[in-house]
Amino acid sequence: MFKKCLFVIVFVLFSSTLFAHDASEMVFSPKIGLGISKAYTDPFTDERPEMAFIWNIGAVFEYFFNNKISLIGELFYESQPLLFKSKYSNESRTFNFSYITIPIGIHYFVPILPGYYLTLGGGLYYGFVCRSKLTEKIDGVKDTWTINDAKNDIGAFIDCGLNFELYNPGVLSVYLRFKIGVDGLLGENTYGYSTKIKPSTTTLNIAYGFKF
């Protein structure tokens, strides 16, 4: 049994016959993503971070160094709210951020069946803030302000998903992305709030690519 398992592992990791990607191949893929966001730091003593709905739309570019490893670059618009709710009442505040985000990383492809691959990878990202508003809800009444000193979003991401060869030159990618910011999103004097509001997001992304 051990020898059989070892053979399967070696075959999956090192076989090149199952791959349809070639060295120097490039893939361009429009993409969309849906998911959730939540601050993983809690700067407010009387509030707790809650999950909020997020979405993104953009494009992916991949360059294959060989049939297993690719350099991935993306450009997408992302709506990323962060929600906080009071621990003692129905009050809430939502920081509505939008970014033009550029992730750059590496993908590693593990063949499962001919035309089907497990995709693993990760990298770094930089998000240029293009919209930032604060909405407070107190006793059912909403007030919204523009945040003038919001900061760009910087962090890292991890990808895990599946890659399908549909027909030449079509490629379908479905992957989960976990993204975590490493810097606070607010300036030092934003309404007196802490700069330590840091985001984490999880999104399900779908991309359809064209080889060239």
Beta strands, then each sheet from edge to edge (+ up, - down):
strand 1: 26-39
strand 2: 47-50
strand 3: 52-64
strand 4: 69-86
strand 5: 92-113
strand 6: 116-138
strand 7: 141-146
strand 8: 153-167
strand 9: 170-181
strand 10: 199-211
sheet 1: 2+ 4- 3+ 1- 10+ 9- 8+ 6- 5+
sheet 2: 2+ 4- 3+ 1- 10+ 9- 8+ 6- 7+
end
